[in-house]
Amino acid sequence: RQTVWTASMFVTTLTLFALFALSSGGLLARYDPRIVNGENAKEGEIPYQVSLQNEDSSFHFCGGSVLNENYVITAAHCTKGKSPSSIKVVAGTINLSKPGSEHPVEKIIIHENYNAADSWRNDISLLKVSKPFVKSNVISFVTLPSPSDAIKANDVAVVSGWGRLRQGGPTTVHLQRVNILIADQEYCKYIYGKQSYNVYDTQVCAYDPKVEKGSCNGDSGGPLTVKGKLVGLVSWAMGCALTDYPTVYTRVSSHLNWIKEHAV
């Protein structure tokens, strides 16, 4: 098999990087990662985007979206094995070297059927913050899809985050965004089936079949939107932003009842 990534697979490496960067006095400037072949997001363009950071080091490890005044939605693999007190949510900024609105986490809710061993199935998690989000021109709540919203192959989608420029590549503190396309679901199942990975209907795939664009390590948990609605959460992929292997996202519309039940 080739290398499949999620953000959690790089914790040890990133921790070593963080220690080196701290000793060099430049943690954020040197080691927060970014989207592949994206562009700088404009202030207020993606006001629901947040950075999940280690409370003690302010090290960015995953993305997420503001769901309502008290909750953030992200990927389960970003929060599995972590305690609420070890995480803080930073909102209202597109530049991690500048102060944002910091929100301590008081509760982590991971989908009860999350299964990392089976293609990261149900890779969805909620974070309850102790300091509520206040709407402004740079902080807003993400719009959820309705159960009837249809996502079709070749629909234009936007993915954003502070993930790597490419696997092992250079980094930036600026929030990145890029347009990609929803992949044909049967193709996604087929191509990953060749590598003995399952792709379920509760997952959605997206990529650019012509140009290497999309998410990478550090983007996990972040938003995939179509027409402004949250359709996916960055979950896993073969390599980073490959033209033949789409990135696999948790399909948000498949988890609307779970979100409604727990984000209260």
C-alpha positions as CSV (number, residue, x, y, z in Angstrom):
1,R,0.0,0.0,0.0
2,Q,1.0,3.6,-0.5
3,T,0.9,6.0,2.4
4,V,-2.5,7.1,3.6
5,W,-2.5,10.2,5.8
6,T,-4.6,11.7,8.6
7,A,-3.4,14.5,10.8
8,S,-3.0,12.2,13.8
9,M,-0.4,10.1,12.1
10,F,2.1,12.9,12.2
11,V,1.8,13.8,15.9
12,T,5.3,12.5,16.9
13,T,7.0,14.3,14.0
14,L,5.1,17.5,14.5
15,T,5.9,17.4,18.2
16,L,9.6,17.2,17.4
17,F,9.2,20.1,14.9
18,A,7.4,22.1,17.6
19,L,10.1,21.6,20.1
20,F,12.7,22.7,17.6
21,A,10.7,25.7,16.6
22,L,10.1,26.7,20.2
23,S,13.8,26.6,20.8
24,S,14.3,28.8,17.7
25,G,11.6,31.2,18.8
26,G,9.5,30.8,15.7
27,L,6.8,28.0,16.1
28,L,4.0,29.4,14.0
29,A,6.1,31.0,11.3
30,R,8.1,27.8,10.7
31,Y,5.8,24.9,11.2
32,D,2.1,25.4,10.7
33,P,1.2,23.6,7.5
34,R,-1.0,24.7,4.5
35,I,-3.4,23.6,1.7
36,V,-1.8,22.3,-1.5
37,N,-1.7,24.9,-4.4
38,G,-4.2,27.2,-2.7
39,E,-4.4,30.9,-2.2
40,N,-4.5,33.2,0.8
41,A,-8.1,33.4,2.2
42,K,-9.3,37.0,2.6
43,E,-10.4,38.3,6.0
44,G,-14.0,37.3,6.8
45,E,-14.1,35.0,3.7
46,I,-14.3,31.8,5.7
47,P,-15.5,33.1,9.1
48,Y,-16.4,29.7,10.5
49,Q,-12.9,28.3,10.0
50,V,-11.0,27.6,13.2
51,S,-7.6,26.3,14.2
52,L,-7.4,23.5,16.8
53,Q,-4.2,24.0,18.8
54,N,-2.4,22.4,21.7
55,E,-3.2,24.5,24.8
56,D,0.3,24.4,26.1
57,S,2.3,25.2,22.9
58,S,-0.3,26.9,20.6
59,F,0.7,24.4,18.0
60,H,-1.9,24.0,15.2
61,F,-2.8,20.3,14.5
62,C,-6.2,20.3,12.9
63,G,-9.0,22.5,11.5
64,G,-12.6,22.8,12.3
65,S,-15.8,24.9,11.8
66,V,-17.9,26.9,14.2
67,L,-21.2,25.2,14.3
68,N,-23.0,27.4,16.8
69,E,-22.1,29.6,19.7
70,N,-21.0,26.7,21.8
71,Y,-19.8,24.0,19.4
72,V,-17.1,23.3,16.8
73,I,-17.4,20.4,14.3
74,T,-14.2,18.6,13.3
75,A,-12.9,15.1,12.6
76,A,-12.8,12.4,15.3
77,H,-9.2,11.4,14.5
78,C,-8.2,15.0,15.5
79,T,-9.6,14.6,19.0
80,K,-9.3,10.9,19.7
81,G,-7.0,10.3,22.7
82,K,-7.0,14.0,23.7
83,S,-8.4,15.6,26.8
84,P,-10.5,18.7,26.7
85,S,-8.0,20.7,28.7
86,S,-5.3,20.0,26.2
87,I,-7.1,21.7,23.3
88,K,-8.0,25.3,22.5
89,V,-9.9,26.6,19.6
90,V,-8.7,29.8,17.8
91,A,-11.3,31.6,15.7
92,G,-11.6,34.9,14.0
93,T,-8.2,35.0,12.3
94,I,-6.6,34.2,9.0
95,N,-3.1,34.6,10.3
96,L,-2.0,32.3,13.1
97,S,0.9,34.7,14.0
98,K,-1.7,37.3,15.0
99,P,-4.1,37.0,18.0
100,G,-7.4,35.4,17.4
101,S,-10.4,34.7,19.7
102,E,-9.3,31.8,22.0
103,H,-11.8,29.3,23.3
104,P,-10.9,26.6,25.8
105,V,-12.5,23.3,25.2
106,E,-14.7,21.8,28.0
107,K,-16.0,18.7,26.3
108,I,-15.1,16.4,23.5
109,I,-17.9,14.3,21.8
110,I,-16.6,11.6,19.4
111,H,-19.0,9.6,17.3
112,E,-19.7,6.4,19.1
113,N,-19.2,4.4,15.9
114,Y,-16.0,6.0,14.8
115,N,-13.7,3.3,13.4
116,A,-10.2,4.3,12.3
117,A,-9.5,0.6,11.4
118,D,-12.3,0.7,8.8
119,S,-11.4,3.6,6.5
120,W,-11.9,6.2,9.3
121,R,-15.7,5.6,9.3
122,N,-17.8,8.1,11.1
123,D,-14.8,10.4,11.4
124,I,-16.7,13.2,13.1
125,S,-16.4,15.0,16.5
126,L,-17.8,18.0,18.4
127,L,-16.0,20.3,20.7
128,K,-17.9,22.2,23.3
129,V,-16.2,25.4,24.3
130,S,-16.4,27.2,27.6
131,K,-16.2,30.7,26.0
132,P,-19.1,31.1,23.5
133,F,-18.4,32.3,20.0
134,V,-19.7,35.8,19.3
135,K,-20.7,36.6,15.7
136,S,-18.7,39.3,14.0
137,N,-17.4,40.1,10.5
138,V,-14.6,37.5,11.1
139,I,-16.6,34.9,13.2
140,S,-19.8,33.2,12.0
141,F,-21.6,29.9,12.1
142,V,-21.2,27.4,9.2
143,T,-24.3,26.5,7.3
144,L,-25.3,22.8,7.4
145,P,-26.8,21.1,4.4
146,S,-30.3,19.7,4.4
147,P,-31.0,16.0,4.0
148,S,-32.4,16.7,0.5
149,D,-29.3,18.6,-0.8
150,A,-27.8,16.6,-3.6
151,I,-24.0,16.7,-4.2
152,K,-23.1,15.7,-7.7
153,A,-19.8,14.8,-9.3
154,N,-18.0,17.8,-10.7
155,D,-19.7,20.2,-8.3
156,V,-17.3,23.0,-7.3
157,A,-16.2,22.7,-3.7
158,V,-14.0,24.8,-1.5
159,V,-11.6,23.3,1.1
160,S,-9.6,25.5,3.5
161,G,-7.1,25.2,6.3
162,W,-3.6,25.6,7.5
163,G,-2.4,22.2,6.1
164,R,0.9,21.5,4.3
165,L,1.7,22.9,0.9
166,R,2.6,19.4,-0.1
167,Q,3.7,16.3,1.8
168,G,6.8,17.4,3.8
169,G,6.7,20.8,1.9
170,P,7.0,24.4,3.0
171,T,4.5,26.1,5.4
172,T,2.6,29.3,6.0
173,V,0.7,31.0,8.8
174,H,-1.9,32.3,6.4
175,L,-5.2,30.5,6.0
176,Q,-5.4,28.8,2.6
177,R,-8.4,28.0,0.4
178,V,-8.7,26.2,-2.9
179,N,-11.4,25.2,-5.4
180,I,-11.7,21.5,-6.1
181,L,-14.3,19.2,-7.6
182,I,-16.6,16.6,-6.0
183,A,-15.4,13.2,-7.3
184,D,-17.6,10.5,-8.8
185,Q,-18.5,8.3,-5.8
186,E,-18.1,5.0,-7.8
187,Y,-14.7,6.1,-9.1
188,C,-13.6,6.9,-5.5
189,K,-14.8,3.5,-4.3
190,Y,-13.1,1.8,-7.2
191,I,-9.7,3.5,-6.9
192,Y,-9.4,3.0,-3.2
193,G,-10.7,-0.5,-3.5
194,K,-7.6,-1.3,-5.5
195,Q,-5.6,-0.5,-2.4
196,S,-8.0,-2.5,-0.1
197,Y,-9.6,0.6,1.4
198,N,-13.4,1.0,1.7
199,V,-15.2,4.3,0.8
200,Y,-18.7,4.4,2.2
201,D,-21.8,6.4,1.3
202,T,-21.3,8.3,4.6
203,Q,-18.2,9.7,3.0
204,V,-17.7,12.0,0.1
205,C,-14.7,12.5,-2.1
206,A,-13.2,15.5,-3.8
207,Y,-10.1,16.5,-5.8
208,D,-8.8,18.0,-9.0
209,P,-8.2,15.3,-11.6
210,K,-5.8,17.6,-13.6
211,V,-3.9,19.6,-11.0
212,E,-2.6,18.6,-7.6
213,K,-4.9,20.8,-5.4
214,G,-6.6,20.1,-2.1
215,S,-6.0,19.2,1.5
216,C,-3.0,17.8,3.3
217,N,-1.7,17.0,6.8
218,G,-2.9,19.6,9.2
219,D,-6.1,20.3,7.3
220,S,-7.9,17.4,8.9
221,G,-11.3,18.2,10.4
222,G,-11.6,21.4,8.3
223,P,-14.5,22.3,6.1
224,L,-15.4,21.2,2.6
225,T,-18.2,23.4,1.3
226,V,-20.4,23.5,-1.8
227,K,-22.4,26.7,-2.4
228,G,-21.5,27.8,1.1
229,K,-22.9,24.7,2.9
230,L,-20.7,22.3,4.9
231,V,-20.8,19.1,3.0
232,G,-17.6,17.4,4.2
233,L,-14.9,17.2,6.9
234,V,-11.4,16.5,5.9
235,S,-10.7,12.9,6.8
236,W,-8.0,10.9,4.9
237,A,-6.3,10.4,1.6
238,M,-3.7,8.6,-0.4
239,G,-0.8,11.0,-0.5
240,C,-1.7,14.7,-0.6
241,A,-3.9,16.3,-3.3
242,L,-3.2,13.6,-5.9
243,T,-4.9,13.7,-9.3
244,D,-5.8,10.1,-9.3
245,Y,-6.7,9.5,-5.6
246,P,-9.4,11.9,-4.3
247,T,-9.3,13.0,-0.7
248,V,-12.0,11.3,1.4
249,Y,-14.3,13.5,3.6
250,T,-16.8,12.7,6.2
251,R,-20.2,13.3,4.6
252,V,-22.0,15.8,6.8
253,S,-25.5,15.2,5.5
254,S,-25.2,11.6,6.7
255,H,-24.6,12.8,10.3
256,L,-27.2,15.5,10.6
257,N,-29.3,13.6,13.2
258,W,-26.1,12.9,15.3
259,I,-25.1,16.6,15.1
260,K,-28.6,17.7,16.2
261,E,-28.6,15.3,19.1
262,H,-25.2,16.2,20.5
263,A,-24.6,19.9,19.7
264,V,-27.1,21.2,22.2
